[in-house]
């Protein structure tokens, strides 16, 4: 498998900036984001337990300290009744500087690599992939995946995550790429396209069918479908510390920048 090189470029990389613009515009078009001095307040009152859609998106933190940003998160997120705190910092120089302070304040950090597809389309997968699946067919698989995750033990959280996953963002065309066994979806990826840009998102393979190449197949199929629709910019976001980043690299995706999400979760009951 091709190994993804270390990702060190900042938000000033043009490809990284374009991917961030796509994500930002999609949230604004969906009515989930409002400008704040340093970036965006992303909030979804219908899904307060979905941490990734209730966060502060910070484009430029200036010389702010972690303590100042922790206070800002509390000021902006507490009125929404959120039990968690979440701060997304897009510039690597900023989040590297802020990491010790956030850690001291009890925040965890997740680093995501933004990867842009370059070069030819990957070969067609040997698996049969439906590249225009009915979203309703994905619901049972998404439900099973969420139930197996730690947050799936909370019925309210599981319901909100499912609702969020199956909701189509505003201002984008959406396609689901799926693989089925015995008539039921067991692996899927979602493709979003807006104008001349596209993103592959929500790559899932259910546990009984993992380690069989199905993840590679759905991402390859989604990538080919995107390129066939002729966007000139295609990207995917991966956990910088997890193996799917290398899978995506083997399909032609190259890392162009990293962002960090600082998150303080509510204590377990």
VMD Tcl script that draws the C-alpha trace (Angstrom):
set ca {
  {0.00 0.00 0.00}
  {1.26 3.51 -0.82}
  {2.14 5.39 2.35}
  {0.93 8.96 2.69}
  {3.82 11.35 3.32}
  {3.85 13.47 6.48}
  {1.43 16.37 6.23}
  {2.95 19.64 7.33}
  {1.62 22.36 5.01}
  {-0.39 25.20 6.51}
  {-3.69 26.72 5.46}
  {-1.76 28.92 3.00}
  {-1.38 25.97 0.63}
  {-3.82 26.87 -2.19}
  {-5.27 23.36 -2.38}
  {-5.78 23.23 1.38}
  {-7.42 26.66 1.32}
  {-9.77 25.55 -1.46}
  {-10.85 22.47 0.49}
  {-11.53 24.64 3.54}
  {-13.54 27.04 1.38}
  {-15.69 24.12 0.18}
  {-16.38 22.90 3.72}
  {-17.07 26.42 4.96}
  {-19.42 27.27 2.09}
  {-21.33 24.01 2.54}
  {-22.02 24.74 6.19}
  {-23.10 28.30 5.45}
  {-25.41 27.12 2.64}
  {-26.95 24.60 5.04}
  {-27.75 27.40 7.50}
  {-25.48 25.96 10.17}
  {-22.79 28.64 10.34}
  {-22.56 32.29 11.34}
  {-19.56 34.64 11.11}
  {-17.64 35.45 14.30}
  {-14.51 37.63 14.53}
  {-12.05 34.74 14.15}
  {-14.07 32.49 11.85}
  {-17.44 30.76 12.14}
  {-19.79 29.59 14.83}
  {-21.10 26.25 13.56}
  {-24.22 25.18 15.43}
  {-27.13 22.84 14.77}
  {-29.88 23.23 17.38}
  {-31.58 20.09 16.08}
  {-28.47 17.98 16.72}
  {-26.75 19.28 19.89}
  {-25.21 15.87 20.63}
  {-23.36 15.72 17.28}
  {-20.04 17.23 18.25}
  {-18.71 17.75 14.72}
  {-21.55 20.10 13.75}
  {-21.40 22.18 16.91}
  {-17.98 23.78 16.94}
  {-16.04 27.01 16.61}
  {-14.25 27.13 13.25}
  {-11.25 29.44 13.66}
  {-9.51 30.65 10.51}
  {-7.19 33.14 12.21}
  {-6.59 33.07 15.94}
  {-4.01 35.87 15.86}
  {-2.11 35.95 19.14}
  {-4.98 34.52 21.20}
  {-4.04 32.08 23.94}
  {-5.66 28.71 24.55}
  {-7.25 30.07 27.73}
  {-8.83 32.90 25.75}
  {-10.22 30.48 23.18}
  {-11.52 28.14 25.89}
  {-13.38 31.10 27.36}
  {-14.71 32.04 23.92}
  {-15.98 28.50 23.37}
  {-17.81 28.62 26.68}
  {-19.30 32.03 25.91}
  {-20.57 30.99 22.47}
  {-21.47 27.34 23.02}
  {-22.93 27.29 26.54}
  {-26.03 29.37 25.57}
  {-26.90 26.66 23.04}
  {-27.12 24.11 25.86}
  {-24.18 22.10 24.55}
  {-22.57 19.76 27.05}
  {-19.33 19.56 25.06}
  {-16.88 22.18 23.81}
  {-15.24 22.04 20.40}
  {-12.74 24.35 18.71}
  {-11.45 23.72 15.17}
  {-8.21 25.49 14.21}
  {-7.23 25.35 10.56}
  {-3.68 26.74 10.66}
  {-1.04 24.22 11.71}
  {1.25 26.86 13.19}
  {-1.64 28.09 15.33}
  {-2.83 24.72 16.61}
  {0.69 23.50 17.30}
  {1.26 26.56 19.48}
  {-2.11 26.19 21.23}
  {-2.01 22.43 21.87}
  {-0.27 22.51 25.28}
  {-2.72 25.09 26.60}
  {-5.78 23.20 25.40}
  {-4.38 20.00 26.89}
  {-3.88 21.74 30.23}
  {-7.53 22.88 30.08}
  {-8.71 19.26 29.71}
  {-9.23 19.23 25.95}
  {-8.37 16.31 23.66}
  {-7.02 16.92 20.16}
  {-7.82 15.19 16.88}
  {-5.71 16.03 13.83}
  {-7.25 15.59 10.39}
  {-5.36 15.52 7.11}
  {-6.95 17.14 4.07}
  {-6.00 15.10 0.99}
  {-6.48 16.21 -2.63}
  {-6.78 13.80 -5.54}
  {-4.15 14.27 -8.21}
  {-3.48 12.33 -11.37}
  {-5.48 9.64 -13.11}
  {-8.60 7.96 -11.78}
  {-7.95 4.73 -9.86}
  {-8.74 1.43 -11.58}
  {-12.33 0.27 -11.46}
  {-12.88 -1.90 -8.37}
  {-13.49 -5.61 -8.80}
  {-16.44 -5.35 -6.41}
  {-19.81 -4.32 -7.80}
  {-20.49 -0.82 -6.46}
  {-23.79 1.02 -6.88}
  {-22.68 4.62 -7.49}
  {-26.18 6.09 -7.36}
  {-27.78 4.26 -4.44}
  {-31.02 5.31 -2.79}
  {-30.18 7.05 0.53}
  {-32.95 5.00 2.16}
  {-30.94 1.86 1.43}
  {-28.04 3.29 3.46}
  {-30.11 3.87 6.60}
  {-29.89 0.29 8.03}
  {-26.13 0.18 7.49}
  {-25.62 3.63 9.02}
  {-27.80 2.62 11.97}
  {-25.72 -0.53 12.54}
  {-22.45 1.38 12.26}
  {-23.55 4.05 14.75}
  {-24.85 1.43 17.20}
  {-21.40 -0.19 17.27}
  {-19.64 3.08 18.13}
  {-19.13 4.18 21.76}
  {-21.62 7.04 21.42}
  {-24.18 4.62 20.00}
  {-25.02 3.41 23.51}
  {-26.82 6.73 24.07}
  {-30.13 6.46 22.21}
  {-30.53 10.22 21.81}
  {-26.99 10.68 20.53}
  {-27.34 7.75 18.12}
  {-30.60 9.13 16.72}
  {-29.11 12.59 16.21}
  {-25.98 11.26 14.52}
  {-28.09 9.13 12.18}
  {-30.30 12.09 11.31}
  {-27.23 14.22 10.64}
  {-25.50 11.58 8.51}
  {-28.53 11.07 6.29}
  {-29.30 14.75 5.86}
  {-28.24 16.22 2.53}
  {-26.22 19.43 2.95}
  {-27.60 22.54 1.30}
  {-26.14 23.65 -2.01}
  {-24.54 20.35 -3.03}
  {-25.31 17.41 -5.27}
  {-25.07 14.12 -3.38}
  {-24.45 10.53 -4.41}
  {-24.10 7.40 -2.28}
  {-21.74 4.64 -3.43}
  {-22.61 1.30 -1.83}
  {-21.73 -2.39 -1.76}
  {-24.41 -4.89 -0.75}
  {-24.50 -8.45 0.47}
  {-27.75 -10.42 0.29}
  {-29.62 -7.24 -0.61}
  {-28.34 -5.16 2.34}
  {-25.75 -2.39 2.21}
  {-22.57 -3.33 4.09}
  {-20.19 -0.61 2.87}
  {-20.71 2.93 1.67}
  {-19.16 6.28 0.84}
  {-20.83 9.58 0.10}
  {-19.88 11.97 -2.69}
  {-20.67 15.68 -2.53}
  {-20.25 18.03 -5.49}
  {-20.78 21.78 -5.70}
  {-19.76 23.56 -8.88}
  {-16.32 22.40 -9.96}
  {-15.32 20.91 -6.59}
  {-16.18 17.60 -4.91}
  {-15.54 15.72 -1.67}
  {-15.65 12.03 -0.73}
  {-17.03 11.66 2.79}
  {-18.50 9.19 5.33}
  {-16.57 6.06 4.32}
  {-17.91 3.08 6.30}
  {-17.56 -0.71 6.17}
  {-19.58 -2.70 8.69}
  {-17.52 -4.89 11.02}
  {-18.37 -8.36 9.63}
  {-17.18 -7.28 6.16}
  {-13.99 -5.42 7.02}
  {-10.53 -6.43 5.80}
  {-12.00 -7.59 2.47}
  {-11.14 -4.54 0.35}
  {-14.63 -3.04 0.46}
  {-13.43 0.30 1.79}
  {-10.98 0.60 -1.09}
  {-13.74 -0.35 -3.52}
  {-16.28 2.27 -2.40}
  {-13.67 5.05 -2.25}
  {-12.32 4.09 -5.69}
  {-15.84 4.05 -7.11}
  {-16.72 7.40 -5.53}
  {-13.47 8.88 -6.83}
  {-14.14 7.62 -10.35}
  {-17.72 8.91 -10.23}
  {-16.51 12.33 -9.13}
  {-13.88 12.56 -11.84}
  {-16.36 11.40 -14.48}
  {-18.59 14.33 -13.48}
  {-15.61 16.59 -14.33}
  {-14.91 18.59 -11.17}
  {-11.39 19.98 -11.30}
  {-10.90 19.64 -7.55}
  {-11.57 16.53 -5.46}
  {-10.60 15.93 -1.84}
  {-11.13 13.71 1.18}
  {-10.45 14.24 4.90}
  {-8.75 11.55 6.99}
  {-7.68 11.07 10.59}
  {-3.98 11.90 10.43}
  {-3.13 9.10 12.87}
  {-5.15 6.28 11.30}
  {-4.50 3.83 8.49}
  {-7.24 4.97 6.02}
  {-4.96 7.91 5.16}
  {-2.60 5.41 3.52}
  {-5.47 3.72 1.69}
  {-6.52 7.07 0.23}
  {-2.91 7.79 -0.76}
  {-2.83 4.53 -2.73}
  {-5.87 5.79 -4.69}
  {-4.22 9.05 -5.70}
  {-4.93 11.39 -2.79}
  {-2.09 13.58 -1.48}
  {-2.08 15.41 1.87}
  {-2.00 19.21 1.53}
  {-2.67 20.41 5.07}
  {-3.77 19.51 8.58}
  {-6.35 20.97 10.91}
  {-6.89 20.26 14.58}
  {-10.12 19.86 16.55}
  {-9.78 20.52 20.26}
  {-12.66 18.93 22.13}
  {-13.74 18.74 25.74}
  {-16.39 16.07 26.21}
  {-18.85 15.86 29.08}
  {-17.93 13.42 31.85}
  {-19.48 9.98 31.62}
  {-22.47 9.35 33.87}
}
mol new
graphics top color blue
foreach p $ca { graphics top sphere $p radius 0.5 }
foreach p [lrange $ca 0 end-1] q [lrange $ca 1 end] { graphics top cylinder $p $q radius 0.2 }
display resetview
